[in-house]
Amino acid sequence: MSDHTADIASLGELKGRRVLVRSDLNVPLDGTTITDDGRIRASVPTLQQLSDAGARVVVVAHLGRPDGSPDPKYSLEPVAARLAELLGRPVAFATDTVGKSATETVDALEDGDIAVLENVRFNDGETSKDDAVRAAFAGQLAQLADAFVSDGFGVVHRKQASVYDVALRLPSAMGGLVAAEVDVLRRLTEHPDRPYVVVLGGSKVSDKLGVIDNLIDKADKILVGGGMVFTFLKAQGHEVGKSLLEDDQLDTCTRYLSEAADRGVEIVLPTDVVVDTAFPSGDREPQPSVVPASEIPADALGLDIGPESAAAFAAALADARTVFWNGPMGVFEVDAFAAGTRAVAEALTKVDGLSVVGGGDSAAAVRQLGFDEAAFGHISTGGGASLEFLEGKELPGIAVLERD
């Protein structure tokens, strides 16, 4: 990716101009209650910057997967209300995206005002694979604005109307959040300070194949935890009981272990795991026990890395100068299986260098376990986009801003 992307300053004088901002406000909801407002808070600085410059700010975003038609449970109205609280000022809300309410709401904006349009995915043109359908919807969005700012990093890997096609129709720039994400991810892939340690967790090896492929010759160590570790352990010949297992990835894990050894990259696997005989559920108290990773009982499943492994992972991170972490070490939502994830997060707060939490469940874990977000070098707002960048893929929402 090139270094000549336009930033907000390139748009010139903003006072009185309508600026369409693609934010990432896709937050978890329990009914209408927001359970993690991290992405909303991350969107505030760019919106504040535009408002302070006198722009008339029009925010578009999605929530969930409403399948191209309105669905009240995916309304952005509670998100707009939370945004108003964080900004300390009123935020107008349009009950549609490109219809009568949107037009009237945008027309009523004064300099510095901010409005949020209803969920962009209530319109089938947003995610359509048909270029013409997507383009038509992007044209309607573009009519609401004089310029476009892309600030939703969590969606820049999608070729969607409000991410890609609008940028073809309006003077466009990268917002501060996206610019910061791209800068950090470049530091992870281009000449990282060493030692460079990558920590991978989460449920599936298959979700991380591209990242491992691309980083196995860049990292010094790769620490593997979470559900994906059991496929690695099985590839080494160990029994894994009822643990999560991807049989079709056993050969891939064997290849990674061999490749890493050939390249002098250390893949660190747990030596002990926390197991139970059933996955955590509300009607049963957890019954955790710690066993060697090579001796998981046939009736048990691994739900966290063990204390010995947590200490070893922390030690492996102690002298790192660059760390990328994506994926929890266990079922962190349950206290009995959260210690491994907590140990990794704690170790990252002590890194003397760049520590990056790669979005998604890792970011949620950091917040749920009570860590101060300021203790980490960077917490990504886009798990999928971060992974695709680290896989070396072109991200459409970035490429469209970097076109000549």
TITORBA-751856 format. One line per 4 residues: number of its first residue (from 1); for each residue z negated, x, y of N, C-alpha, C, O. Coordinates in steps of 0.05 Angstrom, whole numbers, m for minus. Each point is the difference from the previous one (the first is absolute). Layout:
<sites>
NUM> Z/X/Y/Z/X/Y/Z/X/Y/Z/X/Y ~ ...
</sites>
This chain:
<sites>
1> 0/17/m24/0/m17/24/0/18/25/m13/20/1 ~ 28/m29/19/3/17/23/m23/m2/19/m18/m17/m3 ~ 18/35/24/m22/0/19/9/m12/27/m15/4/20 ~ 37/m18/m19/9/m10/26/m4/m30/4/14/m12/16
5> m32/1/m31/m5/m28/3/m10/m7/27/m18/14/11 ~ 28/m36/1/m9/m9/26/m28/m11/m1/m6/m16/m18 ~ m11/24/38/m26/m13/2/0/m20/22/21/m4/13 ~ m43/m9/m8/m1/m22/19/9/8/28/13/m15/14
9> m19/40/m7/7/10/27/30/m1/4/10/m2/23 ~ 6/4/m45/29/1/2/11/m27/9/23/m2/8 ~ m39/m19/m10/9/m27/8/0/m4/30/11/m19/10 ~ m23/39/5/0/m2/29/m20/m20/10/m20/m5/m13
13> 25/m5/37/m19/m19/13/m2/m25/m16/20/m13/m7 ~ m45/5/0/m5/m23/m17/m10/m24/15/0/m22/m11 ~ m9/25/35/m12/m21/15/19/m24/2/23/3/10 ~ m32/m26/m19/16/m24/1/20/m3/m22/13/m21/m2
17> m10/41/m15/19/m2/m22/m14/m11/m25/m24/5/m5 ~ 39/m21/m11/m11/m11/m25/4/21/m22/23/8/m5 ~ m44/0/m7/1/20/m21/m9/m12/m27/m23/m9/m3 ~ 41/8/m16/m5/m10/m27/m13/23/m16/12/21/m2
21> m35/m26/m9/m14/21/m15/m3/m9/m29/m12/m21/m5 ~ 22/37/m13/m4/m6/m29/m26/14/m8/0/24/m4 ~ m21/m40/1/m26/11/m9/m4/m6/m29/15/m16/m12 ~ m35/30/0/m7/m7/m27/m28/m13/1/m20/13/3
25> 20/m39/m5/m25/m16/1/m5/m13/m27/m14/m21/m1 ~ 24/32/m20/m3/m12/m27/m27/7/m12/m3/19/m15 ~ m17/m35/23/m28/5/m7/m9/m19/m22/12/m22/m2 ~ m32/30/m14/m10/m19/m20/m16/m23/13/m16/5/18
29> 20/m29/m28/m14/m23/10/m15/m14/m23/10/m1/m23 ~ m33/m9/29/m15/m18/m18/0/m27/15/m17/m6/16 ~ 36/m11/m23/5/m24/16/11/8/27/23/10/1 ~ m38/m15/20/9/9/27/m17/23/10/2/8/23
33> m19/3/m41/m17/22/8/13/27/m7/7/4/m23 ~ m4/14/42/11/26/m5/m21/18/m12/m22/3/11 ~ 28/8/m35/m20/16/m14/2/30/6/m19/15/m6 ~ 41/m6/17/3/28/8/20/0/23/24/m4/m4
37> m33/10/28/17/m1/24/11/27/8/9/4/23 ~ m9/15/m42/9/27/6/28/2/13/4/14/19 ~ 14/m30/m30/28/2/10/2/m13/28/16/9/16 ~ m32/m29/m11/0/m12/27/m10/20/20/12/4/21
41> m34/9/m28/m12/20/19/20/23/4/1/11/22 ~ 14/m4/m42/19/22/2/23/m7/19/13/18/11 ~ m8/m44/m9/23/m9/17/m8/m1/30/18/m1/17 ~ m43/1/m11/m9/m4/28/9/21/20/10/m8/21
45> m11/34/m27/7/20/21/28/m3/11/4/2/24 ~ 16/m7/m42/27/m3/10/3/m26/17/13/0/21 ~ m25/m21/m30/1/m25/15/m13/3/27/10/m10/20 ~ m33/24/m20/m14/5/25/17/17/19/1/m5/24
49> 12/25/m35/17/18/16/23/m16/14/5/4/23 ~ 8/m21/m39/22/m16/11/m10/m20/21/12/m3/21 ~ m35/m10/m27/m11/m18/19/m8/13/26/5/m10/22 ~ m17/34/m24/m8/15/24/24/8/17/m2/3/24
53> 25/0/m37/24/7/14/14/m24/13/21/3/13 ~ m33/m26/m17/11/m24/12/21/m15/m16/13/m18/10 ~ m10/27/m36/20/m14/m17/m11/m28/m7/m24/m5/0 ~ 43/m12/m7/m7/m26/m11/4/3/m31/22/0/m10
57> m45/2/m3/0/10/m28/2/m24/m20/m16/m18/1 ~ 36/20/m18/5/m21/m20/m3/13/m28/17/16/m8 ~ m38/m24/m6/m6/13/m26/11/m17/m23/m4/m24/m1 ~ 19/38/m17/9/m13/m24/m13/15/m24/m3/25/1
61> m4/m39/m22/m12/12/m23/1/m20/m23/8/m23/4 ~ m15/32/m28/0/m18/m23/m29/0/m11/m17/16/6 ~ 13/m36/m24/m26/m1/m14/7/m12/m28/10/m22/m2 ~ m16/38/m18/4/m10/m27/30/m3/m7/17/12/12
65> m12/m29/m32/27/m5/m10/6/m30/m1/0/m12/m21 ~ 5/1/45/4/m29/1/28/m10/m10/5/m24/0 ~ 12/42/m7/25/m7/m13/20/m15/18/14/m18/m9 ~ m13/26/34/21/m9/18/m4/m28/12/19/m10/12
69> m42/m2/m15/m5/m26/12/m29/m2/8/m17/14/m11 ~ 10/m31/31/m27/m1/10/m20/m8/m22/5/m17/m16 ~ m28/30/17/m22/m5/m18/m26/5/15/m6/23/8 ~ m9/m44/m2/m24/3/17/m19/22/m8/m13/12/17
73> 11/m7/m43/m20/20/m8/8/28/8/m16/19/m1 ~ 42/m15/9/9/26/9/4/1/31/15/17/10 ~ m27/m36/4/4/m1/29/m14/25/13/m21/9/m9 ~ 34/1/30/m11/23/15/m20/m9/21/m10/17/15
77> 4/m43/m13/m18/m9/21/m27/13/0/m9/9/21 ~ m4/m6/m45/m26/14/1/3/30/7/m19/12/11 ~ 42/m1/m17/4/28/7/3/3/30/m10/19/12 ~ 24/m38/1/4/0/29/m28/m3/13/m5/13/21
81> m12/m29/m32/m27/m4/11/m16/26/m1/m14/7/18 ~ 16/7/m41/m14/25/m3/11/21/19/m15/16/11 ~ 41/m16/m7/13/19/18/m10/m4/28/m5/19/15 ~ 2/m45/m7/m11/m6/27/m28/11/3/m7/10/21
85> m10/m13/m42/m27/11/1/0/30/4/m15/11/16 ~ 33/3/m31/1/29/1/10/10/27/m8/20/11 ~ 27/m35/1/12/7/25/m18/m8/24/2/10/22 ~ m20/m30/m28/m17/m10/21/15/m16/21/m7/0/24
89> 27/m15/m33/17/m15/18/14/m22/m15/3/2/m25 ~ 7/m22/38/15/m21/m15/26/10/m12/13/18/11 ~ m7/m28/m35/26/6/m13/13/m27/m6/m12/m16/m15 ~ 35/11/26/14/m25/m6/10/m1/m28/5/21/m12
93> m2/m44/0/10/m3/m27/22/m21/m1/m4/m23/8 ~ 27/31/m19/22/m19/m4/m1/m10/m29/m4/16/m18 ~ 8/m42/15/m2/m12/m27/26/3/m16/1/m10/m23 ~ 19/23/34/24/7/m16/9/28/9/m13/13/17
97> 34/m3/m29/9/28/6/23/1/20/0/17/18 ~ 20/m34/m22/23/0/18/7/m28/10/22/m4/11 ~ m40/m15/m14/5/m27/8/m10/m7/28/m3/18/17 ~ m2/m44/m13/m8/m10/27/m26/12/9/m3/9/23
101> m17/m7/m41/m26/11/8/2/29/8/m12/8/20 ~ 27/7/m35/4/29/6/13/3/27/m9/16/17 ~ 31/m31/m12/14/2/25/m18/m7/24/m1/15/20 ~ m14/m37/m23/m17/m8/22/m23/19/4/m8/6/23
105> m3/5/m44/m22/19/2/9/26/14/m14/10/17 ~ 37/0/m25/10/25/12/8/m5/30/m6/17/17 ~ 18/m40/m12/7/m7/28/m24/m2/18/2/6/24 ~ m25/m13/m35/m24/m4/16/m15/27/5/m19/0/16
109> 27/21/m29/m15/26/3/3/11/28/22/m1/12 ~ m44/11/m1/0/16/25/m1/29/m7/m5/7/m24 ~ 9/10/43/m1/29/m4/m27/8/m13/m21/m8/11 ~ 21/23/m33/m24/9/m13/m11/m19/m21/m18/7/m15
113> 29/m32/14/m9/m19/m20/10/7/m28/20/15/m4 ~ m34/m25/m16/7/5/m28/1/m26/m15/m18/m18/3 ~ 38/15/m20/3/m24/m17/5/9/m28/13/21/m5 ~ m22/m37/m15/6/5/m28/17/m24/m9/m8/m23/4
117> 31/29/m17/16/m21/m12/m9/m6/m29/m11/18/m13 ~ 16/m42/4/m8/m7/m27/14/18/m21/21/12/6 ~ m32/m11/m29/8/18/m22/31/1/m3/13/m20/m5 ~ m3/45/9/29/4/0/12/m7/m28/24/m6/m1
121> m40/7/m20/10/m6/m26/1/m30/m6/7/m8/m22 ~ m14/m8/41/4/m29/m2/30/m6/3/9/m23/m4 ~ 7/43/10/29/m2/4/14/15/m22/m5/24/m3 ~ 23/m37/m12/13/14/m22/18/23/9/7/17/m16
125> 1/m17/41/17/22/10/m15/27/1/13/21/1 ~ m39/m21/0/m15/24/3/4/19/m24/5/24/4 ~ m7/m34/m28/1/17/m23/26/m3/m16/2/11/m22 ~ 17/m26/32/25/m5/m14/14/26/m8/1/19/16
129> 11/m19/m40/16/23/m8/29/m2/11/15/19/m1 ~ m9/m43/12/27/m4/12/m1/10/29/m14/m10/17 ~ 30/31/m12/m1/13/26/6/m20/23/m11/2/21 ~ 29/m21/m26/8/m19/21/m23/m19/6/m4/m7/23
133> m10/m2/m43/m22/m19/4/m23/15/15/m11/m11/19 ~ 6/35/m27/m21/16/14/8/6/29/m16/m2/18 ~ 42/8/m14/10/7/26/m3/m25/19/m7/3/23 ~ 13/m26/m34/m1/m24/17/m29/m5/9/m4/m8/23
137> m15/11/m41/m28/m3/8/m9/21/20/m14/m5/19 ~ 23/30/m24/m7/22/19/11/m6/27/m12/7/20 ~ 36/m19/m19/12/m8/26/m18/m20/15/m3/2/25 ~ m9/m21/m39/m18/m19/12/m25/14/11/m9/m6/22
141> m2/24/m38/m23/15/9/7/17/25/m15/0/20 ~ 38/12/m20/8/18/22/3/m16/26/m4/12/22 ~ 11/m37/m24/3/m16/25/m26/m5/14/m1/m7/24 ~ m21/12/m38/m27/m4/12/m9/25/15/m22/m1/12
145> 38/23/m12/m11/25/11/22/16/14/24/m5/m3 ~ m33/25/18/17/19/13/m1/28/m13/18/17/4 ~ m38/m12/m20/m3/25/m14/m17/m4/m25/m13/m20/m3 ~ 14/40/m15/m14/m3/m26/m17/25/m5/9/23/4
149> m33/m27/m13/m17/22/m8/m9/m4/m29/m12/m21/m7 ~ 18/40/m10/m7/m1/m29/m28/13/m3/m3/24/3 ~ m17/m41/m10/m27/11/m3/m14/m9/m25/m25/2/m2 ~ 41/m13/m17/m12/m8/m25/7/19/m23/19/m5/m14
153> m34/26/11/7/20/m20/1/m11/m28/16/9/m17 ~ m33/m29/12/m1/m11/m27/25/m14/m9/2/m7/m24 ~ 17/3/42/25/m13/m8/25/16/6/23/m9/m5 ~ m25/34/14/24/15/7/16/8/m24/23/10/3
157> m33/m13/m27/16/5/m24/16/m24/m9/13/1/m21 ~ m14/m23/37/15/m24/m6/23/m3/19/m3/3/24 ~ 27/m10/m35/23/m6/17/m1/m30/6/14/m15/m13 ~ m31/8/32/m4/m28/7/7/m5/29/2/19/16
161> 3/m44/m9/11/m7/26/m17/11/23/10/12/19 ~ m37/m17/m20/m17/8/22/m8/30/m1/m13/10/18 ~ 22/4/m38/m6/28/m3/25/17/6/m1/20/14 ~ 24/m29/m25/25/16/1/21/m13/18/9/14/19
165> m2/m39/m24/23/m12/14/m5/m3/30/19/3/16 ~ m43/m10/m8/m6/m4/28/4/27/15/9/0/23 ~ m15/22/m36/2/26/13/30/7/6/5/17/17 ~ 13/m30/m31/29/4/6/9/m15/24/22/5/11
169> m38/m24/m2/8/m19/21/m14/4/27/9/m11/20 ~ m30/27/m20/m15/4/25/m6/29/4/m1/16/m19 ~ m3/m7/44/m11/27/5/m26/2/m16/m18/m16/3 ~ 16/37/m19/m22/1/m19/m16/27/1/11/20/8
173> m36/m22/m15/m17/24/0/m21/m3/m22/m6/m22/m10 ~ m6/45/3/m21/1/m19/m27/m3/14/m5/13/20 ~ m12/m31/m30/m27/m3/12/m18/22/m9/6/16/m17 ~ m29/m14/30/m19/22/m5/m10/1/m28/m4/22/m11
177> m1/m45/m1/m10/m1/m28/20/12/m19/m7/17/m17 ~ 32/m26/19/21/10/m18/5/30/5/3/16/m19 ~ m3/m8/44/4/28/7/m21/18/m12/5/22/m10 ~ m30/m31/11/m23/15/m11/3/2/m30/m5/21/m12
181> 13/m43/m1/3/0/m30/22/20/m8/m4/16/m18 ~ 27/m17/32/22/18/m7/m8/29/4/7/17/m16 ~ m21/m11/38/m9/27/5/m18/10/m22/3/23/m9 ~ m22/m39/1/m19/8/m21/15/4/m27/m5/20/m14
185> 23/m38/7/14/2/m25/18/24/m1/4/13/m21 ~ 8/m6/44/16/25/1/m18/24/m5/9/19/m13 ~ m33/m20/23/m18/23/m5/m8/3/m29/m6/22/m9 ~ 7/m44/m6/m5/0/m29/23/11/m16/m4/9/m22
189> 28/m11/33/24/7/m15/14/25/10/16/12/m15 ~ m21/m4/39/13/23/12/m20/21/8/m14/m3/20 ~ 12/24/m35/m18/23/6/m29/m8/3/m13/7/20 ~ 1/m21/m40/m28/m7/3/m18/24/m1/6/20/m14
193> m29/m21/28/m20/21/m2/m11/0/m29/m3/m21/m12 ~ m3/45/2/m10/2/m28/m28/10/0/m9/15/18 ~ m6/m22/m40/8/m15/m23/6/m30/6/m13/m12/17 ~ 33/1/m31/8/m27/3/m6/m15/m25/10/6/m22
197> m28/m27/24/m9/m15/m23/9/m29/3/m5/m13/21 ~ 17/2/m42/9/m28/m1/m19/m14/m19/m3/9/m23 ~ m8/m32/31/m17/m16/m17/14/m27/m5/5/m14/19 ~ 0/8/m44/14/m24/m7/m17/m17/m19/m11/9/m19
201> 10/m35/26/m15/m19/m17/16/m26/m1/24/0/1 ~ m39/m22/m3/14/m26/m4/6/m5/m29/m7/16/m17 ~ 20/m38/13/2/m10/m28/22/13/m16/m3/5/m24 ~ 26/0/36/24/7/m16/12/27/7/4/6/23
205> 3/9/m43/15/25/3/28/m7/12/10/14/17 ~ 1/m36/m26/27/m7/8/2/m5/30/22/3/12 ~ m44/m11/1/0/m4/29/2/27/15/7/0/24 ~ m14/22/m37/m3/25/14/21/21/m10/m2/24/8
209> 21/m32/m24/19/19/m12/15/16/22/1/25/m1 ~ 9/m39/21/16/14/21/m17/20/15/9/21/7 ~ m34/m29/m1/m18/18/15/m6/25/m16/1/22/10 ~ m7/m26/m36/m6/24/m17/25/17/m2/m2/25/3
213> 25/m37/m7/25/16/m2/4/17/25/9/23/m2 ~ m15/m35/26/7/14/25/m22/19/8/5/19/15 ~ m30/m23/m24/m22/17/9/m9/21/m20/m16/17/6 ~ 27/m19/m31/m9/18/m20/7/29/6/m13/19/m11
217> 33/m15/28/7/27/7/m10/7/29/6/21/10 ~ m21/m40/2/m11/5/27/m30/3/0/m11/16/15 ~ m3/m30/m33/m29/0/m1/m10/24/m16/14/11/m17 ~ m39/m3/22/m13/21/m16/m16/m13/m23/m1/11/m22
221> m10/m35/28/m15/m14/m21/7/m30/2/4/m10/22 ~ m3/m4/m44/3/m29/m1/m23/m11/m16/m2/6/m24 ~ m16/m21/36/m22/m12/m14/7/m29/m7/10/m15/17 ~ m14/8/m42/9/m27/m9/m24/m16/m10/m15/9/m18
225> 12/m33/29/m21/m18/m8/11/m28/m2/24/m4/m2 ~ m42/m16/3/9/m28/m2/11/m7/m27/m2/15/m19 ~ 14/m39/18/11/m10/m25/22/17/m11/5/1/m24 ~ 10/13/43/23/16/m9/m8/24/m17/17/11/m14
229> m42/m3/15/m9/24/m14/1/m3/m30/3/20/m15 ~ m5/m45/6/m2/m4/m29/27/5/m14/0/8/m24 ~ 22/m11/38/25/7/m12/3/30/m2/11/11/m19 ~ m22/4/39/m1/29/m2/m18/9/m24/8/18/m15
233> m31/m31/13/m18/8/m22/12/m6/m28/m2/16/m18 ~ 16/m39/16/14/m7/m25/22/21/m6/4/8/m23 ~ 9/0/45/22/20/m4/m11/27/m10/14/15/m13 ~ m40/m10/18/m13/24/m10/m11/m4/m28/m11/19/m12
237> 15/m42/1/m9/m6/m27/m27/m13/m3/m10/m3/m23 ~ m2/m6/45/m26/m13/m1/4/m30/m3/19/m12/9 ~ m38/0/m23/m1/m29/m2/m12/m12/26/m19/12/11 ~ 29/m35/m2/m10/m11/25/m11/m28/m3/m4/m14/20
241> m1/5/m45/m12/m26/m4/17/m22/12/24/m1/m5 ~ m37/m17/20/13/m23/12/9/6/29/7/m18/14 ~ m8/43/m6/7/8/27/29/m6/7/17/m2/m18 ~ m12/m1/43/27/m5/10/18/23/m10/m7/23/3
245> 30/m30/m14/18/20/m12/29/m9/3/7/m23/m5 ~ 9/42/14/29/m4/2/14/17/m22/6/23/5 ~ m2/m35/m27/12/15/m23/27/12/7/7/21/m9 ~ 8/m35/26/27/9/7/0/24/19/21/11/7
249> m45/m3/2/m2/23/18/m14/24/m13/m5/20/14 ~ 0/m21/m40/m13/22/m13/17/26/1/m11/21/5 ~ 37/m24/m10/17/24/1/1/11/28/1/24/4 ~ m1/m42/16/0/9/28/m25/16/7/2/21/13
253> m25/m31/m22/m25/14/5/0/27/m14/m10/20/11 ~ 20/m19/m35/2/26/m14/18/19/15/m7/24/3 ~ 29/m34/8/18/17/16/m14/10/25/2/24/7 ~ m17/m41/7/m15/8/24/m20/23/m6/m2/19/15
257> m12/m23/m37/m20/20/m7/13/27/m6/m10/21/8 ~ 33/m22/m21/15/25/m6/12/12/25/m2/24/4 ~ 15/m41/13/12/10/25/m21/13/18/5/21/11 ~ m28/m34/m9/m21/10/17/m9/28/m9/m4/18/16
261> 0/m15/m42/m8/26/m11/21/21/6/m7/23/6 ~ 33/m30/m9/22/19/5/0/8/30/7/23/6 ~ m14/m41/12/1/5/28/m26/12/12/m1/7/23 ~ m19/m5/m40/m26/10/10/m15/m21/16/m18/7/15
265> 25/m33/m19/m15/m21/13/m20/m11/m20/6/m5/m23 ~ m31/1/33/m21/m9/m18/m2/m30/1/m6/m12/21 ~ 10/m2/m44/m5/m28/m2/m28/m3/m11/m6/8/m23 ~ m12/m20/38/m28/m3/m8/m5/m29/m9/4/m19/15
269> m12/17/m40/m6/m26/m12/m30/m3/m4/m14/21/m3 ~ 3/m45/2/m29/m3/m4/m8/10/m27/15/m1/m20 ~ m39/12/19/m12/9/m25/m19/m21/m11/m7/0/m24 ~ m2/m18/41/m16/m23/m9/8/m25/16/11/2/22
273> m16/m25/m34/7/m25/12/m22/m21/m3/m16/2/m19 ~ 15/m21/37/m19/m22/m2/15/m23/m14/21/m9/10 ~ m32/m1/m31/13/m21/m16/m18/m24/m2/m24/0/5 ~ 36/m22/m13/m13/m25/m6/16/m13/m22/23/8/m5
277> m34/m29/m7/15/m13/m22/17/m23/11/16/m13/m15 ~ m18/7/41/16/m21/12/5/6/30/m16/15/12 ~ 38/m25/m2/5/4/29/m20/m17/16/m8/m21/m9 ~ 0/31/32/m20/m14/16/8/m29/6/24/m5/7
281> m42/m13/m9/5/m28/7/m26/m12/11/m22/11/m5 ~ 25/m33/19/m23/m12/13/m21/m11/m19/m23/m4/8 ~ 30/m2/m33/m18/m13/m18/m14/19/m20/m11/m8/m20 ~ 13/34/27/m12/20/m19/m9/25/16/15/10/17
285> m39/m1/m22/m10/24/12/14/24/m12/3/2/m24 ~ 6/17/41/12/24/m11/m19/16/m18/m25/0/5 ~ 36/12/m26/m16/16/m18/13/28/m2/11/7/m21 ~ m13/8/43/14/26/0/m14/21/m17/m24/1/m3
289> 41/16/m9/m11/24/m13/20/23/4/24/m5/4 ~ m35/29/m4/17/24/4/6/13/m26/m18/6/m16 ~ 44/0/11/8/13/m25/20/22/7/12/0/21 ~ m10/20/m39/21/21/5/28/m13/0/5/m20/m14
293> 12/30/31/27/m11/2/15/1/m26/19/m15/m5 ~ m27/33/m12/13/3/m26/m12/m17/m22/9/0/m23 ~ m30/m16/30/m14/m16/m20/m5/m28/9/m22/m10/m2 ~ 42/m3/13/m3/m28/9/0/m18/m25/18/1/m16
297> m39/m17/13/m2/m17/m23/22/m20/m2/12/m8/20 ~ m5/0/m44/22/m19/m5/m4/m26/14/20/m13/8 ~ m45/4/m5/m5/m26/12/m6/1/30/m9/m20/12 ~ 14/43/1/m7/4/28/25/6/17/21/8/m11
301> m24/m13/37/21/7/18/m11/16/24/m22/m6/9 ~ 37/26/m1/m9/16/23/3/m14/26/21/m12/5 ~ m42/13/12/0/m15/25/m6/18/24/0/m9/23 ~ m6/35/m28/m5/19/22/m1/28/m12/m4/3/m24
305> 9/17/41/m5/27/m10/m30/4/m1/m15/m12/15 ~ 6/30/m33/m29/4/m3/m12/19/20/14/11/16 ~ m41/m8/m16/m13/16/20/8/30/m1/2/13/20 ~ 2/m3/m45/9/28/m2/28/4/13/4/20/14
309> 13/m39/m19/27/1/12/m1/m4/30/15/14/14 ~ m32/m32/m5/m2/m5/29/m9/26/14/10/7/21 ~ m29/8/m33/m9/25/11/22/21/0/4/15/18 ~ 12/m15/m40/22/19/m3/22/m6/21/11/19/11
313> m5/m45/m7/20/m7/20/m9/8/28/15/11/15 ~ m41/m16/m9/m11/8/26/2/30/4/7/9/22 ~ m13/6/m43/2/29/1/29/9/5/5/19/15 ~ 14/m32/m28/28/7/3/10/m5/29/19/12/9
317> m33/m31/5/8/m7/27/m15/17/21/8/0/23 ~ m28/14/m32/m18/13/19/14/21/17/m7/3/24 ~ 26/12/m35/13/21/16/29/m8/9/15/17/10 ~ m8/m42/m15/27/m9/7/4/0/30/m19/m6/16
321> 43/12/m7/7/m1/28/18/m25/6/2/m9/23 ~ 11/m1/m44/16/m25/2/m6/m17/m25/1/10/m22 ~ m7/m36/27/m5/m18/m22/14/m26/5/m1/m11/22 ~ 15/1/m43/11/m27/1/m12/m15/m24/1/8/m23
325> m13/m31/30/m13/m17/m21/12/m28/0/1/m13/21 ~ 9/5/m44/10/m27/m3/m9/m12/m27/7/10/m21 ~ m23/m30/23/m9/m15/m24/m29/6/m7/m8/23/m2 ~ m8/m44/m2/m28/3/m7/m4/12/m28/18/0/m17
329> m42/12/13/m6/13/m26/m9/m20/m21/m1/7/m24 ~ m6/m31/33/m10/m20/m19/0/m27/13/12/m4/22 ~ m26/m15/m34/m2/m27/11/m22/0/21/m22/m9/m4 ~ 30/20/28/m20/5/21/m13/m25/11/m21/1/12
333> 34/m25/m16/m11/m25/10/m27/m7/m13/m15/m16/10 ~ 10/28/m34/m25/m4/m15/m17/25/1/9/21/m7 ~ m34/m24/17/m17/24/5/m1/18/m25/m1/25/3 ~ m1/m37/m26/m3/16/m25/23/19/m5/m2/19/m15
337> 25/m25/28/24/16/m5/12/11/26/24/5/1 ~ m41/m1/19/9/9/26/m6/29/6/9/11/20 ~ m26/2/m38/m10/27/7/22/21/2/m1/17/17 ~ 22/m19/m34/21/20/1/16/m2/26/6/20/12
341> 1/m45/m4/14/m4/25/m17/10/24/11/12/18 ~ m36/m19/m19/m19/9/21/m1/30/2/0/11/22 ~ m1/3/m44/m1/29/0/25/13/12/m2/19/15 ~ 25/m30/m22/25/10/12/1/m5/30/7/18/15
345> m14/m42/m7/m1/m6/29/m19/18/15/7/11/21 ~ m30/m7/m32/m20/18/12/10/28/3/m3/13/20 ~ 17/m3/m41/11/27/1/21/2/21/3/21/13 ~ 13/m42/m9/21/1/20/m11/2/28/12/12/18
349> m36/m24/m13/m12/1/26/m8/28/8/m5/6/23 ~ 3/12/m43/m10/27/5/23/20/0/m4/24/3 ~ 29/m33/m6/23/18/m1/3/14/27/1/m13/21 ~ 2/39/m22/5/16/24/30/3/3/12/20/m7
353> 1/m41/18/29/0/1/9/m29/2/m14/m17/12 ~ 37/11/m23/12/m27/1/m7/m16/m25/8/7/m22 ~ m23/m29/26/m5/m18/m22/13/m27/5/m5/m12/21 ~ 21/3/m40/16/m24/4/m7/m20/m22/3/6/m24
357> m12/m30/32/m5/m22/m19/26/m17/0/7/m11/21 ~ 6/9/m44/27/m11/m1/3/m30/m1/16/m10/m14 ~ m32/m4/30/4/m29/3/m8/m16/m25/m12/11/m18 ~ 19/m36/19/m4/m18/m23/m29/m1/m8/m18/m3/16
361> 13/4/m43/m27/m3/m11/m18/23/9/m24/m4/2 ~ 35/28/2/m16/22/9/m13/m5/27/m23/5/4 ~ 40/m15/14/m11/m7/27/m20/m22/m2/m21/0/14 ~ 26/m20/m31/m19/m22/m3/m26/10/m12/m22/m9/8
365> 24/28/m26/m24/11/m12/m17/15/20/m25/m3/1 ~ 38/19/16/m15/15/21/m16/m19/17/m23/5/6 ~ 35/m28/2/m14/m19/17/m21/m15/m16/m23/m3/10 ~ 29/m5/m34/m19/m16/m15/m24/17/m8/m23/m11/m1
369> 26/36/m3/m22/18/m8/m16/10/24/m19/15/m3 ~ 28/m24/27/m17/5/24/4/27/14/m17/8/15 ~ 40/5/m20/5/26/13/9/m5/28/14/m20/7 ~ m20/39/11/10/0/27/29/10/m1/6/22/m8
373> 12/m40/17/29/7/m1/6/26/16/19/14/m7 ~ m35/m9/27/5/24/17/m5/26/m15/7/21/9 ~ m21/m23/m32/m6/24/m16/24/10/m15/0/22/m11 ~ 22/m38/10/24/9/m14/21/7/20/2/m10/22
377> 15/30/m30/21/8/18/19/m22/7/9/m3/23 ~ m1/m13/m43/19/m22/5/m3/m20/m23/m1/7/m23 ~ 0/m32/30/0/m22/m19/26/m15/4/4/m13/20 ~ 13/14/m40/27/m13/3/m3/m30/m1/m17/m11/m14
381> 34/m2/28/1/m29/0/21/m11/m19/3/m24/m4 ~ 12/42/m9/21/m9/m18/1/15/m26/12/21/m2 ~ m25/m32/m19/0/13/m26/28/4/m11/7/23/m7 ~ 9/m45/5/26/3/m12/19/17/16/15/16/m11
385> m16/m18/38/16/16/17/m7/29/m1/17/18/0 ~ m43/m12/m2/m10/27/m2/11/13/m26/9/23/0 ~ m12/m38/m22/10/10/m26/30/6/1/8/21/m10 ~ 7/m40/21/29/4/0/8/24/18/18/15/m7
389> m32/m11/29/5/24/16/m6/25/m16/16/19/0 ~ m38/m19/m14/m8/24/m16/18/4/m24/1/21/m12 ~ 13/m43/4/19/3/m22/26/12/10/18/7/m16 ~ m15/m5/43/24/11/11/21/m21/6/23/7/5
393> m30/m32/m7/20/m22/5/4/m4/30/m18/5/16 ~ 42/m14/m9/5/m8/27/m13/m28/5/4/m18/m16 ~ m18/16/38/m12/m25/7/17/m14/21/4/10/22 ~ 8/m34/m29/19/m13/18/m11/m4/28/15/4/20
397> m40/m12/m17/m12/m6/26/m3/25/17/m3/m3/25 ~ 2/26/m37/m1/25/15/29/10/6/6/8/22 ~ 10/m9/m43/28/10/3/15/m14/22/16/12/15 ~ m21/m38/m11/15/m16/20/m9/9/28/16/m3/19
401> m40/13/m16/m9/10/26/10/28/6/1/9/23 ~ 7/5/m44/9/28/3/30/3/1/10/23/1 ~ 4/m46/m2/29/2/0/10/11/27/m13/m5/20 ~ 35/19/m20/11/11/25/15/m22/15/10/5/21
</sites>
